[in-house]
Amino acid sequence: MDKIKEVAGNNTNDLVEMNRSAIVRILQQTDGCSRADIAKMTGLTQASVTKIVAVLIEMGIVSEVGFVRGSGNRRSIGLRLNAEENLVIGVKFSRHVFSIGVFDICGKNYTKQETEFGLDEFAEDVLAEMKNKFMNCLINTKTLLQLEWQYLGLI
């Protein structure tokens, strides 16, 4: 019986995360829209959207930005992502190159550095250089939301 609750809880958490991601994706693609618009686009109830948006506002990811025209010419409170205040550091590591970049949650690239290295270089030296460049990005990034690592192929 405990196993069923554990699985059900994980599924619910996954569903909440998927719904939150769907809302963020919609806001990435629009300049601003209302909770009602989001409900129509996602198929979620307005109550669910309101609840999820409240969490996103509390996290500082979304803000209310005045009024937008809704259906039937009604005014609704507009929402937008606080993209420039929520940054992601991405690290991509492959056989001969590593890249480190800072992006906002809408995908705008603020900085990107590529560093090539040879197979004859010691792994410790390459990792030390990667760490230094990563730490420089981290120090110069005002609000960090997430770190992303990507490994390509066999290393």
SEVEXZA-47307 format. One record per residue: residue in three letters; x, y, z of N, C-alpha, C in turn; residue number from 0. Coordinates in nm, 4 decimals, padded with zeros to 6 digits. Example, Ala and Ser with C-alpha at 12.3 -4.5 7.8 and 13.67 -1.06 7.14 Angstrom:
2
  code       n.X       n.Y       n.Z      ca.X      ca.Y      ca.Z       c.X       c.Y       c.Z  pos
   Ala   01.3190  -00.5690   00.7800   01.2300  -00.4500   00.7800   01.3200  -00.3300   00.7800    0
   Ser   01.2850  -00.2250   00.7080   01.3670  -00.1060   00.7140   01.2900   00.0030   00.7870    1
***
This chain:
155
  code       n.X       n.Y       n.Z      ca.X      ca.Y      ca.Z       c.X       c.Y       c.Z  pos
   Met   00.0822  -00.1199   00.0000   00.0000   00.0000   00.0000   00.0866   00.1263   00.0000    0
   Asp   00.1982   00.1258   00.0765   00.2866   00.2411   00.0795   00.3464   00.2682  -00.0580    1
   Lys   00.3742   00.1623  -00.1321   00.4318   00.1759  -00.2650   00.3367   00.2504  -00.3585    2
   Ile   00.2088   00.2235  -00.3493   00.1094   00.2891  -00.4338   00.1069   00.4391  -00.4048    3
   Lys   00.1090   00.4778  -00.2773   00.1085   00.6199  -00.2418   00.2337   00.6895  -00.2945    4
   Glu   00.3488   00.6214  -00.2825   00.4742   00.6796  -00.3287   00.4707   00.7050  -00.4787    5
   Val   00.4222   00.6091  -00.5557   00.4133   00.6232  -00.7008   00.3120   00.7309  -00.7372    6
   Ala   00.1973   00.7307  -00.6708   00.0939   00.8304  -00.7002   00.1456   00.9702  -00.6700    7
   Gly   00.2187   00.9850  -00.5600   00.2739   01.1158  -00.5249   00.3726   01.1641  -00.6293    8
   Asn   00.4574   01.0740  -00.6764   00.5534   01.1121  -00.7792   00.4826   01.1522  -00.9079    9
   Asn   00.3786   01.0804  -00.9451   00.3053   01.1143  -01.0661   00.2397   01.2509  -01.0535   10
   Thr   00.1852   01.2806  -00.9379   00.1237   01.4112  -00.9157   00.2289   01.5207  -00.9246   11
   Asn   00.3432   01.4979  -00.8635   00.4516   01.5965  -00.8709   00.4968   01.6163  -01.0151   12
   Asp   00.5064   01.5076  -01.0896   00.5448   01.5177  -01.2306   00.4420   01.5983  -01.3091   13
   Leu   00.3154   01.5756  -01.2813   00.2085   01.6471  -01.3505   00.2136   01.7965  -01.3191   14
   Val   00.2358   01.8298  -01.1938   00.2473   01.9710  -01.1540   00.3646   02.0355  -01.2272   15
   Glu   00.4764   01.9656  -01.2328   00.5948   02.0187  -01.3007   00.5706   02.0344  -01.4507   16
   Met   00.5016   01.9390  -01.5120   00.4692   01.9495  -01.6551   00.3777   02.0690  -01.6812   17
   Asn   00.2787   02.0899  -01.5957   00.1877   02.2038  -01.6121   00.2613   02.3364  -01.5937   18
   Arg   00.3499   02.3411  -01.4960   00.4299   02.4616  -01.4732   00.5181   02.4898  -01.5949   19
   Ser   00.5796   02.3850  -01.6483   00.6647   02.4007  -01.7671   00.5836   02.4466  -01.8874   20
   Ala   00.4617   02.3946  -01.9022   00.3762   02.4348  -02.0146   00.3448   02.5840  -02.0064   21
   Ile   00.3175   02.6329  -01.8879   00.2876   02.7748  -01.8695   00.4103   02.8602  -01.9010   22
   Val   00.5266   02.8170  -01.8541   00.6498   02.8920  -01.8826   00.6764   02.8933  -02.0328   23
   Arg   00.6568   02.7803  -02.1007   00.6778   02.7751  -02.2464   00.5848   02.8727  -02.3199   24
   Ile   00.4599   02.8801  -02.2765   00.3652   02.9745  -02.3390   00.4143   03.1175  -02.3187   25
   Leu   00.4592   03.1499  -02.1992   00.5071   03.2856  -02.1719   00.6372   03.3151  -02.2465   26
   Gln   00.7168   03.2125  -02.2765   00.8374   03.2326  -02.3572   00.8010   03.2740  -02.4998   27
   Gln   00.6877   03.2258  -02.5471   00.6478   03.2478  -02.6867   00.5585   03.3700  -02.7058   28
   Thr   00.5134   03.4297  -02.5981   00.4256   03.5459  -02.6094   00.4881   03.6647  -02.5393   29
   Asp   00.4462   03.7821  -02.5783   00.4975   03.9037  -02.5158   00.4230   03.9352  -02.3870   30
   Gly   00.3172   03.8671  -02.3634   00.2354   03.8869  -02.2449   00.0958   03.8344  -02.2728   31
   Cys   00.0439   03.7598  -02.1805  -00.0921   03.7092  -02.1977  -00.1559   03.6927  -02.0607   32
   Ser  -00.2834   03.6661  -02.0596  -00.3590   03.6570  -01.9348  -00.3667   03.5124  -01.8865   33
   Arg  -00.4094   03.4970  -01.7635  -00.4321   03.3633  -01.7082  -00.5390   03.2899  -01.7898   34
   Ala  -00.6425   03.3632  -01.8329  -00.7497   03.3016  -01.9127  -00.6952   03.2511  -02.0459   35
   Asp  -00.6065   03.3293  -02.1094  -00.5442   03.2855  -02.2349  -00.4638   03.1571  -02.2125   36
   Ile  -00.3888   03.1546  -02.1035  -00.3072   03.0369  -02.0725  -00.3976   02.9156  -02.0493   37
   Ala  -00.5074   02.9350  -01.9784  -00.6008   02.8250  -01.9538  -00.6539   02.7694  -02.0857   38
   Lys  -00.6876   02.8577  -02.1788  -00.7371   02.8121  -02.3097  -00.6299   02.7358  -02.3857   39
   Met  -00.5063   02.7866  -02.3836  -00.3973   02.7239  -02.4590  -00.3555   02.5889  -02.4015   40
   Thr  -00.3649   02.5741  -02.2704  -00.3183   02.4506  -02.2058  -00.4295   02.3499  -02.1804   41
   Gly  -00.5538   02.3981  -02.1735  -00.6641   02.3093  -02.1365  -00.6782   02.2938  -01.9859   42
   Leu  -00.5961   02.3656  -01.9101  -00.6064   02.3629  -01.7642  -00.7223   02.4529  -01.7208   43
   Thr  -00.7744   02.4291  -01.6034  -00.8774   02.5177  -01.5504  -00.8132   02.6500  -01.5111   44
   Gln  -00.8951   02.7557  -01.5064  -00.8418   02.8852  -01.4650  -00.7912   02.8800  -01.3215   45
   Ala  -00.8559   02.8008  -01.2381  -00.8114   02.7880  -01.0988  -00.6718   02.7247  -01.0928   46
   Ser  -00.6483   02.6225  -01.1735  -00.5151   02.5586  -01.1772  -00.4098   02.6561  -01.2260   47
   Val  -00.4420   02.7286  -01.3320  -00.3476   02.8262  -01.3863  -00.3168   02.9325  -01.2817   48
   Thr  -00.4188   02.9820  -01.2128  -00.3997   03.0837  -01.1097  -00.3074   03.0330  -00.9997   49
   Lys  -00.3269   02.9096  -00.9581  -00.2440   02.8494  -00.8532  -00.0984   02.8369  -00.8977   50
   Ile  -00.0777   02.7871  -01.0187   00.0582   02.7682  -01.0712   00.1268   02.9026  -01.0912   51
   Val   00.0544   02.9989  -01.1463   00.1110   03.1320  -01.1698   00.1491   03.1971  -01.0374   52
   Ala   00.0690   03.1776  -00.9337   00.1017   03.2346  -00.8017   00.2375   03.1826  -00.7536   53
   Val   00.2632   03.0540  -00.7741   00.3924   02.9961  -00.7349   00.5044   03.0567  -00.8195   54
   Leu   00.4818   03.0704  -00.9503   00.5829   03.1278  -01.0390   00.6119   03.2741  -01.0040   55
   Ile   00.5102   03.3478  -00.9630   00.5296   03.4866  -00.9193   00.6113   03.4892  -00.7903   56
   Glu   00.5769   03.4020  -00.6984   00.6495   03.3935  -00.5712   00.7967   03.3580  -00.5939   57
   Met   00.8235   03.2737  -00.6947   00.9606   03.2344  -00.7273   01.0359   03.3446  -00.8018   58
   Gly   00.9633   03.4484  -00.8473   01.0268   03.5565  -00.9210   01.0453   03.5276  -01.0691   59
   Ile   00.9817   03.4236  -01.1185   00.9950   03.3851  -01.2592   00.8963   03.4616  -01.3466   60
   Val   00.7800   03.4939  -01.2912   00.6733   03.5609  -01.3664   00.6333   03.6876  -01.2921   61
   Ser   00.5914   03.7910  -01.3676   00.5331   03.9111  -01.3060   00.4053   03.9509  -01.3765   62
   Glu   00.3240   04.0202  -01.3019   00.2028   04.0793  -01.3591   00.2433   04.2138  -01.4186   63
   Val   00.1949   04.2409  -01.5421   00.2394   04.3613  -01.6129   00.1218   04.4363  -01.6746   64
   Gly   00.0428   04.4983  -01.5941  -00.0674   04.5784  -01.6461  -00.1793   04.4949  -01.7048   65
   Phe  -00.2501   04.5542  -01.7989  -00.3676   04.4893  -01.8552  -00.3451   04.4514  -02.0008   66
   Val  -00.4091   04.3413  -02.0410  -00.4124   04.2991  -02.1814  -00.5584   04.2787  -02.2188   67
   Arg  -00.5868   04.2859  -02.3469  -00.7245   04.2624  -02.3947  -00.7527   04.1128  -02.3938   68
   Gly  -00.8580   04.0752  -02.3273  -00.8985   03.9354  -02.3228  -01.0112   03.9091  -02.4203   69
   Ser  -01.0694   03.7917  -02.4106  -01.1812   03.7594  -02.4989  -01.3001   03.8473  -02.4633   70
   Gly  -01.3801   03.8807  -02.5632  -01.4960   03.9664  -02.5402  -01.4553   04.1086  -02.5064   71
   Asn  -01.3317   04.1473  -02.5433  -01.2816   04.2822  -02.5201  -01.2686   04.3165  -02.3711   72
   Arg  -01.2610   04.2145  -02.2875  -01.2448   04.2376  -02.1431  -01.0980   04.2586  -02.1112   73
   Arg  -01.0727   04.3403  -02.0099  -00.9348   04.3618  -01.9661  -00.8957   04.2521  -01.8676   74
   Ser  -00.7764   04.2005  -01.8865  -00.7228   04.0991  -01.7954  -00.5825   04.1405  -01.7550   75
   Ile  -00.5389   04.0931  -01.6414  -00.4025   04.1229  -01.5965  -00.3065   04.0414  -01.6820   76
   Gly  -00.2092   04.1111  -01.7401  -00.1101   04.0461  -01.8245   00.0019   03.9837  -01.7414   77
   Leu   00.0620   03.8794  -01.7961   00.1734   03.8104  -01.7320   00.2914   03.8082  -01.8278   78
   Arg   00.4128   03.8119  -01.7737   00.5314   03.7959  -01.8561   00.6411   03.7301  -01.7734   79
   Leu   00.7360   03.6694  -01.8431   00.8511   03.6101  -01.7759   00.9503   03.7179  -01.7357   80
   Asn   01.0115   03.7014  -01.6229   01.1225   03.7874  -01.5809   01.2511   03.7243  -01.6337   81
   Ala   01.2629   03.7203  -01.7646   01.3708   03.6454  -01.8295   01.5085   03.6951  -01.7889   82
   Glu   01.5285   03.8268  -01.7952   01.6613   03.8821  -01.7694   01.7051   03.8665  -01.6247   83
   Glu   01.6129   03.8354  -01.5375   01.6461   03.8177  -01.3956   01.6624   03.6711  -01.3565   84
   Asn   01.6389   03.5809  -01.4500   01.6487   03.4372  -01.4219   01.7380   03.3739  -01.5273   85
   Leu   01.8620   03.3539  -01.4898   01.9627   03.3088  -01.5840   02.0015   03.1637  -01.5599   86
   Val   02.0498   03.1036  -01.6664   02.0931   02.9641  -01.6645   02.2375   02.9617  -01.7138   87
   Ile   02.3222   02.8867  -01.6464   02.4568   02.8626  -01.6972   02.4559   02.7248  -01.7617   88
   Gly   02.4958   02.7209  -01.8866   02.5015   02.5954  -01.9600   02.6453   02.5567  -01.9865   89
   Val   02.6758   02.4292  -01.9664   02.8091   02.3756  -01.9939   02.7934   02.2594  -02.0897   90
   Lys   02.8656   02.2653  -02.2011   02.8629   02.1580  -02.3002   03.0055   02.1057  -02.3130   91
   Phe   03.0185   01.9763  -02.2984   03.1508   01.9137  -02.2930   03.1572   01.8032  -02.3973   92
   Ser   03.2528   01.8129  -02.4896   03.2699   01.7074  -02.5895   03.4164   01.6668  -02.5941   93
   Arg   03.4524   01.5868  -02.6916   03.5852   01.5279  -02.6968   03.6975   01.6309  -02.7096   94
   His   03.6769   01.7391  -02.7845   03.7832   01.8363  -02.8099   03.7502   01.9785  -02.7662   95
   Val   03.6279   02.0020  -02.7213   03.5831   02.1384  -02.6914   03.4903   02.1364  -02.5704   96
   Phe   03.4995   02.2412  -02.4887   03.3931   02.2648  -02.3926   03.3465   02.4082  -02.4082   97
   Ser   03.2171   02.4293  -02.3885   03.1564   02.5617  -02.4000   03.0838   02.5928  -02.2701   98
   Ile   03.0926   02.7170  -02.2297   03.0201   02.7635  -02.1120   02.9496   02.8920  -02.1517   99
   Gly   02.8193   02.8993  -02.1245   02.7435   03.0172  -02.1619   02.6404   03.0539  -02.0578  100
   Val   02.6003   03.1802  -02.0602   02.4954   03.2308  -01.9726   02.3781   03.2712  -02.0616  101
   Phe   02.2601   03.2182  -02.0302   02.1394   03.2414  -02.1084   02.0269   03.2798  -02.0137  102
   Asp   01.9278   03.3535  -02.0655   01.8095   03.3757  -01.9832   01.7080   03.2655  -02.0130  103
   Ile   01.5980   03.2644  -01.9404   01.5025   03.1539  -01.9543   01.4214   03.1604  -02.0833  104
   Cys   01.4427   03.2657  -02.1622   01.3820   03.2712  -02.2958   01.4819   03.2292  -02.4031  105
   Gly   01.6049   03.1985  -02.3628   01.7053   03.1509  -02.4570   01.8009   03.2565  -02.5083  106
   Lys   01.7877   03.3811  -02.4620   01.8797   03.4859  -02.5071   02.0182   03.4567  -02.4508  107
   Asn   02.1188   03.4620  -02.5388   02.2564   03.4335  -02.5008   02.3241   03.5619  -02.4536  108
   Tyr   02.3741   03.5618  -02.3289   02.4455   03.6769  -02.2754   02.5956   03.6631  -02.2960  109
   Thr   02.6500   03.5474  -02.2694   02.7920   03.5204  -02.2938   02.8076   03.3746  -02.3320  110
   Lys   02.9106   03.3473  -02.4107   02.9429   03.2087  -02.4451   03.0909   03.2022  -02.4760  111
   Gln   03.1571   03.1068  -02.4137   03.2996   03.0857  -02.4361   03.3209   02.9422  -02.4807  112
   Glu   03.3995   02.9251  -02.5854   03.4377   02.7902  -02.6287   03.5866   02.7739  -02.6065  113
   Thr   03.6254   02.6607  -02.5537   03.7661   02.6328  -02.5292   03.7996   02.4981  -02.5905  114
   Glu   03.8964   02.4995  -02.6798   03.9417   02.3746  -02.7409   04.0554   02.3171  -02.6590  115
   Phe   04.0674   02.1853  -02.6620   04.1778   02.1184  -02.5941   04.2125   01.9926  -02.6736  116
   Gly   04.3349   01.9482  -02.6574   04.3813   01.8305  -02.7295   04.3690   01.7052  -02.6445  117
   Leu   04.3687   01.5926  -02.7119   04.3611   01.4655  -02.6403   04.4880   01.4380  -02.5612  118
   Asp   04.5950   01.5103  -02.5927   04.7208   01.4911  -02.5206   04.7256   01.5697  -02.3896  119
   Glu   04.6268   01.6573  -02.3661   04.6231   01.7353  -02.2421   04.5700   01.6491  -02.1274  120
   Phe   04.6199   01.6768  -02.0086   04.5746   01.6027  -01.8910   04.4319   01.6428  -01.8563  121
   Ala   04.3512   01.5461  -01.8195   04.2110   01.5709  -01.7837   04.2020   01.6703  -01.6680  122
   Glu   04.2949   01.6591  -01.5716   04.2929   01.7492  -01.4563   04.3104   01.8948  -01.4997  123
   Asp   04.3974   01.9184  -01.6009   04.4209   02.0542  -01.6496   04.2973   02.1092  -01.7209  124
   Val   04.2357   02.0258  -01.8034   04.1154   02.0676  -01.8754   04.0038   02.0981  -01.7770  125
   Leu   03.9847   02.0102  -01.6793   03.8796   02.0316  -01.5792   03.9081   02.1553  -01.4942  126
   Ala   04.0341   02.1814  -01.4631   04.0696   02.3015  -01.3862   04.0363   02.4275  -01.4660  127
   Glu   04.0657   02.4271  -01.5973   04.0323   02.5423  -01.6807   03.8810   02.5595  -01.6912  128
   Met   03.8091   02.4458  -01.7050   03.6627   02.4516  -01.7104   03.6076   02.5087  -01.5802  129
   Lys   03.6619   02.4647  -01.4688   03.6159   02.5136  -01.3383   03.6394   02.6645  -01.3260  130
   Asn   03.7558   02.7127  -01.3678   03.7856   02.8562  -01.3601   03.6879   02.9375  -01.4438  131
   Lys   03.6619   02.8936  -01.5666   03.5698   02.9665  -01.6538   03.4270   02.9594  -01.5991  132
   Phe   03.3917   02.8433  -01.5456   03.2592   02.8272  -01.4859   03.2435   02.9209  -01.3658  133
   Met   03.3441   02.9257  -01.2800   03.3370   03.0112  -01.1610   03.3290   03.1588  -01.2006  134
   Asn   03.3991   03.2003  -01.3065   03.3892   03.3380  -01.3551   03.2465   03.3688  -01.4003  135
   Cys   03.1846   03.2752  -01.4724   03.0446   03.2941  -01.5131   02.9551   03.3046  -01.3905  136
   Leu   02.9773   03.2188  -01.2938   02.8949   03.2150  -01.1736   02.9066   03.3450  -01.0946  137
   Ile   03.0278   03.3963  -01.0820   03.0513   03.5203  -01.0078   02.9827   03.6380  -01.0767  138
   Asn   02.9817   03.6384  -01.2099   02.9266   03.7514  -01.2858   02.7791   03.7372  -01.3191  139
   Thr   02.7154   03.6322  -01.2707   02.5735   03.6095  -01.2977   02.4935   03.6521  -01.1762  140
   Lys   02.4021   03.7501  -01.1959   02.3296   03.8084  -01.0828   02.2274   03.7137  -01.0216  141
   Thr   02.1440   03.6526  -01.1019   02.0411   03.5627  -01.0507   02.0480   03.4326  -01.1280  142
   Leu   02.0870   03.3285  -01.0621   02.1019   03.1997  -01.1295   01.9843   03.1105  -01.0950  143
   Leu   01.9168   03.0638  -01.1981   01.7999   02.9793  -01.1790   01.8365   02.8313  -01.1896  144
   Gln   01.9309   02.8010  -01.2784   01.9580   02.6602  -01.3054   02.0949   02.6447  -01.3687  145
   Leu   02.1532   02.5269  -01.3511   02.2760   02.4878  -01.4197   02.2427   02.3730  -01.5130  146
   Glu   02.2975   02.3740  -01.6325   02.2749   02.2667  -01.7295   02.4092   02.2126  -01.7743  147
   Trp   02.4231   02.0804  -01.7747   02.5441   02.0142  -01.8242   02.5050   01.9240  -01.9389  148
   Gln   02.5865   01.9257  -02.0441   02.5604   01.8383  -02.1575   02.6923   01.7738  -02.1991  149
   Tyr   02.6905   01.6412  -02.2070   02.8064   01.5656  -02.2523   02.7739   01.5058  -02.3878  150
   Leu   02.8623   01.5270  -02.4842   02.8376   01.4756  -02.6187   02.9346   01.3617  -02.6488  151
   Gly   02.8828   01.2487  -02.6889   02.9656   01.1366  -02.7327   03.0491   01.0783  -02.6209  152
   Leu   03.1438   00.9959  -02.6614   03.2367   00.9363  -02.5658   03.3438   01.0368  -02.5293  153
   Ile   03.3739   01.0432  -02.4037   03.4742   01.1400  -02.3574   03.5990   01.0670  -02.3192  154
***
